[in-house]
Amino acid sequence: MATVLLTSEFILNGLIAAQGDSATEYCDTNPASRGLYVYVTAANPGHGTYKVRLKVRGTSAHFLIGSTDDVTLPTARQETVNLRKQRAQGTLLKATEEPKAEALTFAKFFTDHYYPYVVTRKRSHKRDKELAVRVNKVIGDKKLTEINRLMLSNLHMSLLNAEKLAPATCDLHIRFVKHALQLAVDWSMLEKNVASRFPMFNVDNRSNDFLTDAELQRFVQTVQASKNKVIANLILVMLSSGMRLSEAMSMRFVDLNMDNRTISIPASHAKSRRLKSIPMGDLAAEALQSQLATKGDSEFVWVNPKTGKRYVNINKPFDVLRKKAGVPTFKIHGLRRTFATTLANAGTSINVIQQLLTHASPVTTDRYIRISSKTLHDATNGASSAIRAAMAVAPALVEA
C-alpha cells in the first residue's frame, strides 16, 4: 500500500506496481475522496482499477468503480463521494466487493459483472450476449480458476465442427472470452488470462464491398443526376470523407467549420466515444455548402424536404441509386471501404488512411483496403525500370 495524491498525470504515467510486489494499492490523499485507491498489478503496468475502501457496519469493504482505462479520475472521486453519502444515510447496506474466482462460474461472471459493465461502454454488447449463449454451453458452468486452454481449444473446435460456424466467427467467440477473462484479471478476480495469445484460425474474411473504378464512375454519375439532392450530397460526403453512416447522419450544422474545412464528430456519436475532427475535402465541402444554402429550421444537416425531419434511414434511396448504376450487392458501408481503397491506390500511406478513418489500429485499416491490379502492376514495372537502368550500365564499367 502507498499513499499518493492521485492526479491525471499519475494515472497516465505512474501506474506501476512497487518493486518486488505483485500488486500495489495507491491510496488517494485527497480528503474529499478518502478511501479511494487504484489497484495496480505488476503483470499489467499502466493500467489499474479504481476501488473504494469503506467501513460498513464495522467491517472494511471494497467497492469496485472501474478500470482507469474507462473511468476518469474526477468520475472516480465523485463515485467515492456518492458512496460515502450513501453510507452516512444508511442506504449502503452491502458492499460490492468482488467474489473470489474459485467460487464464480463463467456464466455467473458474465451475468453479474461482465455484461453490466460493458452494456454502457461497448456498442456491440448485444453481440456479446449472443456469443455468451454458445460459450456458456461449453464453459458456462466452469469456475474462472478452472478454465484452461484445453477447454478453450475444445470450445473453438466445437463451434467449427458441431455448430458449423465460419472460422472467423469461431475466432470472435474466443476473443469475447479473452476480453471477459482480462476484465476479471483487471478486477483482481483472476491471476492470469489463459486466453492470452490463444491461436486463432485467422481466416482472411475481409469484405470485397468496395467499388471498382468503372463502378465508381457509374455510381457517382448516377448520384449526381439524382433529384433527391439531400441524399446525393450525403452520399458524396461519405464517399469523399470515409465517415461512418451513423456519424454522417447525425451531423449538425454546428459541427461544420467551413473556414477551417473540418467536420467535428461529437463523442456521443463517435464509435470510439471520443470527440474527433476530420478534414473536409473539396467534394465534401461543395456538398455541405449546398446544404447550408438550403438550411431550414432543423439543427441537423440531412433533413427530408418532404417531412422536415432529419433522415434516420437511407437504405431505400441508396439501393435505388445502386441498382440504377448497375452495381450489385454494394452496401452503404462500402462507401467507407471505397474511400480507403481509393487513397491506398493513389499512394497514400496506411498511417494517413488510419488517421482519416479514425481507426485505433492500422491493422483495422488494412482490412478496409484492396489494392487494385493496376497499382500492383505499376509497382512491379517500377522495379523493372530500376533493373533495366542497372542493365544499361556502360560495358567498360562492367568489365572493371
Buried (B, 14 or more C-beta within 10 A) or exposed (E): EEEEEBEEEBBEEBBEBBEEEEBBBBBBEEEEBBBBBBBBBBEBEEBBBBBBBBEBEEEEBBBBBBBBEBBEBEEBBBBBBEBBEBBEEEEBEEBBBBBEBEEBBBBBBBBEBBBEBBEEEBEEBEEBBEBBEBBBBBBBEBBBBEBEBEBBEEBBEBBBEEEEBEBBBBBBBBBBBBBBBBBBBBBBBBBEBBBEEBEBBEEEEEEEBBBEEEBBEBBBEBBEEBEBBBBBBBBBBBBBBBBBBEBBBBBBBEBBEEEEBEBBBBEEBBBEEEEBEBEBBEBBBBBBEBBEEEEEEBEBBBBBEEEEEBBEEBEEBBEBBBEBBEBEEBBBBBBBBBBBBBBBBEEBEBEEBBBBBBBEEBEEBBBBBBEBEEBEEEEEEEEEEEEEEEEEEEEEEEEE
